[in-house]
Structure formats: C-alpha cells, structure tokens
C-alpha cells in the first residue's frame, strides 16, 4: 500500500465514524477534514466506498 492509500483509508474510516456516531452535517464533516466543498467530499467518499455519505448514514 502506498502512503496515499493509507491516508485515504484513514480519512474514509474517520468520515464513516463521524457519520455513524455524530449528527454533524456533511458540510460540517467536510469542513473538519478541510475539503474545499461538501460535493468534493461526497465524490471522494463515493470513489472509496461506492456510496454517498448520505447513503452510508441511512444504511
């Protein structure tokens, strides 16, 4: 695994944790992880998980 893959995996795990254990909005989570926008975080999350943050939270 490359360093980028390790970092991406850790970020996705932290986003998942926040989606499950908090009521923070996607915007608030995107801000905490310094994404430029909520839509960029959504695309990043979907690329790594196959679902949007909203879909993940609802499952």
Helices and strands as residue ranges (DSSP letters): H 3-21, H 26-32, H 38-49, H 53-58
